[in-house]
Amino acid sequence: MKSPASLKRAAEWALPYWTRGQAGRETPQDLFRVLYFGWLVAFTLKLLGSAWDVSWHFKWLRDDLAPPHLLNSAGTAIAVALTVIHGYTGYGVDKAALRLIQWGTGIFLVAVPLDLINHRVNGLDITSWSPSHIMLYLGTFFMIAGVLRGWFVGAPPGRERTVVLGAFFAFFLENVHFPEQHQEYGILSIGAWDNHATYAEPILLQFAADQMGRPVDRGMMTAFSLPVPDFLYPVYAVVVGLSVLVVARLLIGRFGAATLVAGAYVGVRTLLWPLLTFTGFPPSAVPFFLVVAGLVVDLAFLVRMPYVRAVLGTVGVTAVAYGALVAQSAIMGGVYSAIKGQKGLLGAPPPATSSAVWAGLGLLVLWLAAEWLADRRRGSQTIEARVIATATP
């Protein structure tokens, strides 16, 4: 707890900045850092709450005031406060960043009551892929995109700029990958059932069975744990998740950026795994394959020609991502089997390898689009530099 004197000094420092202004206003560096470190705190709370939330829902019946929801709500409250500060004062953002943050926060806040209504009407609705849940991810998507732009445009060059930019991209990757956790928890729940154990409480299983109109059996467990087609997991991971790593590498501009962003996200998931499982919550598969795919993204950028890089990179990244996913399922399942005498509980969702072509095509389209936008940005910067040089006596 901060002392009253500390709070008074903080208020005395902050109050002079509370004046009306337009986005793009010149921002003192100390205020800029406070605002964006506030965003780091907000996204950290949301990440911890979200990670706990999925595990919670694979064990207990849904509760609006469950601890994970409260932790997530604390992060949302900070995000809303920061959105209001940016919007009122104009500090720390340009117009594009502010619009993205405001639209993202607005979509998220609209999605919250819609999600509550959805659960009241449709009951359990555990799937991460429901329309109201997708609205939550979409709102967070725009919110983080705005924060990324604001930091990218306004932060001074240096190590801190690069590290924080990488952290925001890791939060971005966590948000887009979040719905995939349903399959990552679900595959282990089915494995537990096959080994005569369950992670979910009986009340949750019975509620789900009653909602489906069938007994508590393996068919119910499969519908409960993996309610979407098998191809969705690898296709979405390659097209959406790896596109985030491509953009991260383009904007951060350093070799290893994609690997470190993927590694940061996977590292957090790895650290949370024992914290959740040792406290009695269900375990999940961890997407280690993203780190291997991130390394291949970085290697692809050794090719200097952007559009050739996109084509070659897509082929290599897609092949490696699917291969790593298959290997993770086989190797990790074998390790767990040797230790516990059970089969496949630490593997991965079904890789559905026949979907690799479609995943590669989707990634290629987005990679080419990212290279085209980056090329346009480089061109505009070159023209601007020439104009400035010409106008300078």
N, C-alpha and C positions, 0 to 999 in steps of 0.2 A: 504494500500500500504506500502511495506517495503521501508525504506529509502535507499539511495545509500550506506551509510555506512554499513547497515545491509546486503545488497546484497554482498558487497565487503567481509565482514567477512565470509559469507556463502561460497563464491567462494574460499576464502583462505583455508577454512576448507575442502572443497570437492576436490579441484584440486589434492592434493597429492595422493588421492585414484584412480585417473583416469589413471591406468596402466593396461597393458594387463595381464590377468591371466586365469587359468583354473578353471572351476567350482569345488567347494569344497575347495576353498582357505580360509584360516583362516581369519575371518571377525571381525574387532573391534566391540565391542558391540554397541557403539554409531552409527556407520554406519549401522549396522544390523537393529537397531530400526528405523532409518530414512528411510531406504528402505521399510520396511514393513508398517510403518505408511503412506508412500506414496501410497502403495497399498490400504490401507484403504480409503484414500482420493479418489483414482481412482474409486474404487468400489462404494463408496457413490455417486459420481457424476453419475455413470452409473445407479445406482438404482433409483435415483431421476428422471433422464431423461427417463428411461424406464417406470416408473410408470406414469409419465405425458404423455408419448407417446401413451399408449393404450387409455387413456381417450380422448386425442386429436383426435385420429383417429376414435373415435365413435361420434365425433362432426363435424370435418372439413374434407375437401378433403385433400389428402396427399400432403405434401410439403417437398422437400428434405432439405430445410433450416428452417424448423419449429423449434421453440425454444426448444422443447424436444430433437430433434435430435442434436442440437448444444450443449446442456448440456451433452448428452450422449457422443458426440464427444470429449468434454473436458476431460472426464474420460478416453476415449480410448487413447487420446494423452498422458496422464500421464502413462497409462499402457504400451504403445509402448516405451516411454522413459525409463521406468524401465526395460523392457525386454532387451533393448539395453545395459543398464548399467550392468545388470546381465551377459549378454552374453559376453561383452567385458572384464569386470574386473574379472569375476568369483566370485565376492563377494556375500554372502548371500544365495547361493544355492548349492546343490550338483548336480551331473550330471542328475539324474532322475528329480529333480524339474526343472532344467533349460530346459530340453527337453520338459516337459509338458507345461511350460510357452511359449516357443518358438513355439511349434506346435499350441497351443491354439491361440496365437496372430496371427500367420500366417493364420490359418483357418478363423479367424474373419476378417482379412484384405482382404482376397480373397472373403469372403461372401458379404462384403459391395458393391463392384461394381456389383456383380451378382444380389444382391437384387435390385439395381437401374435399371439394365437391365430388370429384371423380371417385375418391375412395369411399365416400358416403354412399354413392350410387352403385358402384361396381364391386364393392367389398374389398378383398385383399389387394388385387391389382399389383402383384409383386414385381412384375416385369419392369426392368429399367427402360424398356423401349416404348412405353405408353406415350400417347400424345402430350399429356400434361407434364410428364417427366422430360420429354424432349424439349418442351418450351423452357424448362428450367436450365437445361444445358445450353440452349440457344441464347438465352439471356446472358448467361455467364460467358458464353463465347464472345458476344459483342462487347461485354464489359471488359474482359481481359484484352481483347483486341484494341480497345480504346486506350487502356492503360499502357499497353505495349507501344502504341504509337506515341503517346505522350512522353514516355521515358526515352524512346528512340530519338525523337526530335529534340527534346529539351535537355537531356543529360549531357554534361561536358565529356569529351573524350577521356578515356583512361580505363584502368582496371575495374573500378567500381561500376562504370557504365556497362562494361561487358558482362560482369558477373551478375548484376541485377537483371540485365536483359535476358541472360540465360535462365535465371530463376523464374521470370515471368513466362518464358516459353515452357518451362517445366510445368508450371501451373496450367498453362494452356493445353499441354499434352494430357495432363491429368483430367481436365474437364472433358476433352473430346473422347478420351478412352473410357471414361467413367461407366457408360452403359455396358461396356464389354465385361465389367466385373460380374454381371449377372451370370454369364456363362462360366467365368473363372471360379465363382463359388458353386455354381450349379453342378459342374462336372465332378467336383469333390463330394458334393452331397449325394450324388448318385453312386459314386464309388463307395461311400460309407454305407449306403443302403445295401449294396451288393455284398458287403462284408458284415451284414447283420448288425449295423449300428446306424444311428441317426444323429444329426447335429441339431435338428429342429426340435423344439418342445412338442409334446403330443397335442397340445391345444392348437398349435399352428398347423400341424399336419391334418388334424381333424377338420379344422376350419376350411383349409384348402380343399380337402376331399369333399366336404359338404357343398362347397361352392361349385365344384366340378360335377357333383352328382354321382360320385363313384366311391368305392372303398379306398382305404389307405393301402395302396399297393405300388408296385414298381411303375406301372403306367401313370399313376397319379404323381409319383415322385419325378418322373421324367417331364411330364407336362408342367409341373411346379418349378423344376430346376432349369430346364432347357426349353422354354416355350417358343423359341425362334429357330429358323432353319440353321443347320450347321454351317452353311457357307457364309452366313452373316459375320461371324467372328473374324475369320481371316481376311475377308474382302474389306470390311470396315477398317480393320487394323492397318492394312496396307494402303488403302486409298486415303483415309482421313488421318490416321495417326502418323504415317510416314510423310505425308504432305506437310504436317507441322514441322517435322525434322528438316525437311528440305527448306522451308521458309526460314527456320531458325538458322540454318547454315548460311543462307543468302544474306540475312540481315546482320548476324553477328560477324560474319566475314572471316572466320578463323578456322583453321583445320582442327577437327575434334569437337566443334560446337554441337553437331547433331548427336555425337556419341555421349557427350557430357549431359546434354538435356535429357536424353533417354535414360542415361545412367542415374541422373538425379531422381527422376520419377520412379524408376524401378528400385532404386536404393531406398527411397521412403517406403514403398510397398514392402520391401524385404524387412525393414526395421519394424514396421507395424505388424507383420505376420506373427512373430512370437508374442508380441504384446497382446494381440487379440486371442490367439489360440491358447496361451497359458492362462488366460482369464476366463476360459470356458466358452469363447465364441467360435463359430465355424471358421475353418481355414479357407483360403482361396489359392488357386494357381496364381503364380506371379509371372507377368509377361517378360521374362528374360530375353526372349527373341527380339524385343524392341532394341535392346542395346547392340546386338549383333547387326541388326538392320541399320541402326544409326551409324555404325562404323562404316558400313558399305556406302551410305549416303556421303560421308566425309571423303571416302576414297574416290567416289564419282566426281567430286569437285577438283580432283587433280586434272581432269579433262578440261581444257581451257575454253573450248567452243561450247557456248551455253546449250544450244539445241541438240547437238550431238551428245553432250553430257546428259541431257534429260532422257534421251532414248536409251543410251547405254546404261545409265544409272537405274532407270526403271526396270530393265531386264535383270540386272544384277541384284538390285534390292528386292524385287519380288521373289526371285528364285531363292535368295538367301533367307528371306523372311519366312517363306513357306518351309524351306528345309530346316531352319532353326526351330520352327514350331513343331514339326514332326519329331525332330531330335529331342526337343525338350519333353515332349509327351512320353517318348520311349525311355530316355535316360532317367528323367526324374521319377517316372513311375517305377522303373527298375530299382532305383536307389531306395525308394520308400518301401518297395516290396521286400528288399533284402533286410531292411531294418525292422519293419513291423510285421512282416508276413502277410501284408495285404497288397492289393494290386491297384496301381495307377492312381493313388489318392493325391499325389503331388505332381500330376502331369499337366496337361493343357486341354482346353476344349478341342473337339474334333476339328482337324485342320481342313477337311474338305478340299483336298489338293486339286480337284478338277476345276475349282473356281479361280485358280491362279491367273488364267488368261484374262478373265474379267477384272480381277483386282489390278493386274498390270495395266490394262487399258485405262482404268479409272485414274490410277496414279500418273500415268503418262500425260493425260489431259491436264491434270492439276499442276504437274511439274513444268510442262511447257508454258502454262499460263503464268506461273511464278517467274520463270526465266524471262518471259516477254515483259512482264511488269517491271522486273528488275532492270532489264535492258532499257526500257523507256525512262526509268528513273535516272540511270547513269547518263543517258543522252541529255535529259533536261539539265542535269547538274553540269555537264560539259558546256552546254550552251550558256548557262548562267555564268559559269566561270569566265568564258570568253567575253561576254558582255561586260562583266566587271573589269576584266583586264583592259578592254578597249576603252572603257570610260575613265580609267585611272590615268591621271597625267603622268 
